[in-house]
Amino acid sequence: MSKTNDPALHRKGLLITALGGLALSFDIPLIRAAHGEFWSMVVVRNVAVFVMALVLWAGLNFVMRRRTVLVPGRVGLLIALLYGINGLTFMLAVFNTTTANVVFILAFTSMFAAILSWIFLGERPSNATLITMAAMVGGVLLIVHDGLSSGNVFGDVMAACSAMLLAASLTLSRKSGAEMGFVPLVATLLPGILGLFFLPPGGLTVAEPYYILLNGLVLLPLAFWCLATGPRYLSAPEVGMFYLVETVLAPVWVWIAFSETPTTQTLVGGAVLILALLGHSLWQMRSKSRAARASAAVAELPLTH
């Protein structure tokens, strides 16, 4: 039985990725709360994550008395590059469109992952997944159309780029089967170094740095590690679906903290995305449960000669 068909390991994967999605839901609110200049925020956020990655890596090596690989091979380097570029496109999205638009468009990650898994891994999406994808395209079009009318199209496009980059990272992680928990953490060094070249003349400009440090030193390392570990136990589309936790909660946190209310059209598009993803996720879990019961029943049949 493969890892994704083992009910116990599947539940473990669900728990890990759900925790990652919850931690990630505080990312955008903490970015907004820090009130910093764009490149300063890119540097502080990403360098903080990278420093914590090194601390965790050294601590893990000390406790386990064995060397843990930070970036496993060439495929690890490629995945790190994708995560690194995503770190920049995500920040560009946050600074150039609304929180709701960012997270609703990022919810398309799971569907991009399904398409890439079909193309490169031969994992053809089920008919239910294809129907879900069609519904999600409609939801994203509503959000992007609203972005066009409000002048946020650049931010919306950056959010779509982030969704594609995340999907590619998850698909490659799934294909390799290697331990990728540290890869997205180490990858933050790329946008962090890039940001140093574009800092304003006065240097780092962040009004409330403790918010972004809490984000970079605690929540993001936890979220990235959980979501990068998920593909060991779940399919790439399933892991992508746990970005739905951020999709639901991040606009709520921002609405509570900053009174940033999404437009009606964005809410309608987001509702279409959430309902489509939720329905598909429930259907997939039910299908896996049926398959596990069927496998157990076959295993209990007496052997005949």
ABEGO torsion letter per residue (X at the ends): XBAAABAAAAAAAAAAAAAAAAAAAAAAAAAAAAGBBAAAAAAAAAAAAAAAAAAAAAAAAAAAGBBBBABBEAAAAAAAAAAAAAAAAAAAAAAABBAAAAAAAAAAAAAAAAAAAAAAAGBBBBAAAAAAAAAAAAAAAAAAAAAAAAGAAAAAAAAAAAAAAAAAAAAAAAAAGBBAAAAAAAAAAAAAAAAAAABBAAEBBBABAAAAAAAAAAAAAAAAAAAAAAAAABBAAAAAAAAAAAAAAAAAAAAAAAGBBBBAAAAAAAAAAAAAAAAAAAAAAAAAAAAAAAAAAAAABBBBX
